[in-house]
């Protein structure tokens, strides 16, 4: 797949004065191939997303209906892709999820002004200069 720097190289090549039409045709074919791969990857990811969304909704509906195993739909979908957590992985996944929730919650908060330690900034500004030195 074409990387960002490769796009820059392609732009530079196209704007070069000695570019031949054969080179441009080769570049166009490579870009079309890359575009087709990206579209296929996007379609695959959309399919996975839709399957997970459907399984999640079915699990919530099963819970609302009083099912004994409401997570069965999600578990089946995860197992189908080899993503069902087991063993030591369980605690790592729970820890990662807790950290992700905390990060997302902190993103909703306005940024805190930096805390100043030591002398106040106005005093420091008065004491620092070309002809001044800090008091001892």
Phi, psi and omega per residue, in radians:
X1 nan 2.556 -3.098
X2 -1.277 2.226 3.113
X3 -1.578 2.923 -3.087
X4 -1.008 -0.787 -3.120
X5 -1.146 -0.513 3.090
X6 -1.155 -0.619 3.077
X7 -1.093 -0.728 3.095
X8 -1.083 -0.718 3.101
X9 -1.100 -0.702 -3.140
X10 -1.134 -0.781 3.116
X11 -1.035 -0.752 -3.141
X12 -1.121 -0.688 -3.138
X13 -1.153 -0.729 -3.121
X14 -1.152 -0.678 -3.108
X15 -1.386 -0.214 3.100
X16 -1.120 2.510 -3.053
X17 -1.217 -0.527 -3.050
X18 -1.601 0.337 -3.101
X19 -1.223 2.305 3.103
X20 -1.657 2.666 -3.121
X21 -1.113 -0.533 3.101
X22 -1.113 -0.682 3.089
X23 -1.121 -0.739 3.135
X24 -1.131 -0.665 3.114
X25 -1.137 -0.700 3.110
X26 -1.118 -0.764 3.129
X27 -1.104 -0.749 3.134
X28 -1.074 -0.717 3.121
X29 -1.130 -0.727 3.117
X30 -1.102 -0.740 3.124
X31 -1.133 -0.684 3.095
X32 -1.140 -0.688 3.077
X33 -1.084 -0.783 3.119
X34 -1.095 -0.730 3.126
X35 -1.082 -0.721 3.116
X36 -1.115 -0.715 3.107
X37 -1.111 -0.729 3.138
X38 -1.132 -0.725 3.126
X39 -1.128 -0.681 3.101
X40 -1.148 -0.731 3.119
X41 -1.106 -0.743 3.120
X42 -1.093 -0.743 3.129
X43 -1.097 -0.706 3.121
X44 -1.131 -0.787 3.129
X45 -1.121 -0.671 3.091
X46 -1.111 -0.672 3.113
X47 -1.122 -0.794 3.099
X48 -1.064 -0.760 3.141
X49 -1.069 -0.813 -3.124
X50 -1.089 -0.704 3.122
X51 -1.124 -0.751 3.113
X52 -1.165 -0.701 3.101
X53 -1.100 -0.768 3.127
X54 -1.100 -0.756 3.124
X55 -1.135 -0.682 3.127
X56 -1.130 -0.802 3.136
X57 -1.114 -0.691 3.122
X58 -1.136 -0.650 3.115
X59 -1.162 -0.723 3.110
X60 -1.147 -0.699 3.109
X61 -1.147 -0.696 3.120
X62 -1.117 -0.674 3.094
X63 -1.122 -0.756 3.133
X64 -1.125 -0.525 3.137
X65 -1.469 -0.045 3.095
X66 1.476 0.400 3.125
X67 -1.089 2.559 3.130
X68 -1.273 -0.502 3.126
X69 -2.258 1.316 -3.058
X70 -1.189 -0.410 -3.121
X71 -1.459 0.070 -3.085
X72 -0.979 -0.697 -3.119
X73 -1.138 -0.809 3.136
X74 -1.167 -0.742 3.127
X75 -1.048 -0.723 3.124
X76 -1.096 -0.772 -3.120
X77 -1.140 -0.758 3.108
X78 -1.131 -0.747 3.134
X79 -1.105 -0.624 -3.131
X80 -1.045 -0.510 -3.114
X81 -1.886 0.221 3.113
X82 1.194 0.520 -3.075
X83 -1.959 0.162 3.141
X84 -1.294 2.054 -3.083
X85 -1.202 2.540 3.124
X86 -2.637 2.698 3.041
X87 1.100 -2.362 -3.108
X88 -1.129 -0.395 -3.119
X89 -1.076 -0.522 -3.071
X90 -1.052 -0.870 -3.106
X91 -1.182 -0.609 3.109
X92 -1.141 -0.744 -3.142
X93 -1.134 -0.739 3.104
X94 -1.114 -0.697 3.104
X95 -1.132 -0.766 3.109
X96 -1.084 -0.713 -3.134
X97 -1.150 -0.706 3.109
X98 -1.107 -0.774 3.127
X99 -1.124 -0.714 3.140
X100 -1.118 -0.714 3.106
X101 -1.106 -0.714 3.127
X102 -1.138 -0.719 3.109
X103 -1.116 -0.768 3.127
X104 -1.108 -0.693 3.116
X105 -1.134 -0.667 -3.131
X106 -1.253 -0.422 3.110
X107 -1.225 -0.438 3.123
X108 -1.370 -0.298 -3.115
X109 -1.476 2.514 3.065
X110 -1.158 2.584 -3.119
X111 -1.131 2.465 3.128
X112 -1.480 2.435 3.079
X113 -1.138 2.593 -3.130
X114 -1.115 2.505 3.108
X115 -1.455 2.367 3.122
X116 -1.711 2.352 3.059
X117 -2.066 2.665 3.131
X118 1.480 -2.734 -3.087
X119 -1.139 2.669 -3.132
X120 -1.140 2.659 -3.062
X121 -1.131 -0.556 -3.130
X122 -1.174 -0.683 3.113
X123 -1.153 -0.703 -3.130
X124 -1.134 -0.707 3.128
X125 -1.111 -0.653 3.141
X126 -1.187 -0.523 -3.026
X127 -1.592 -0.311 -3.071
X128 -1.735 2.298 3.108
X129 -3.123 -3.136 -3.104
X130 -1.170 -0.761 -3.034
X131 -1.788 0.105 -3.110
X132 -1.996 2.785 3.036
X133 -2.257 2.771 -3.132
X134 -1.261 2.538 3.103
X135 -1.222 2.615 -3.119
X136 -1.511 nan nan
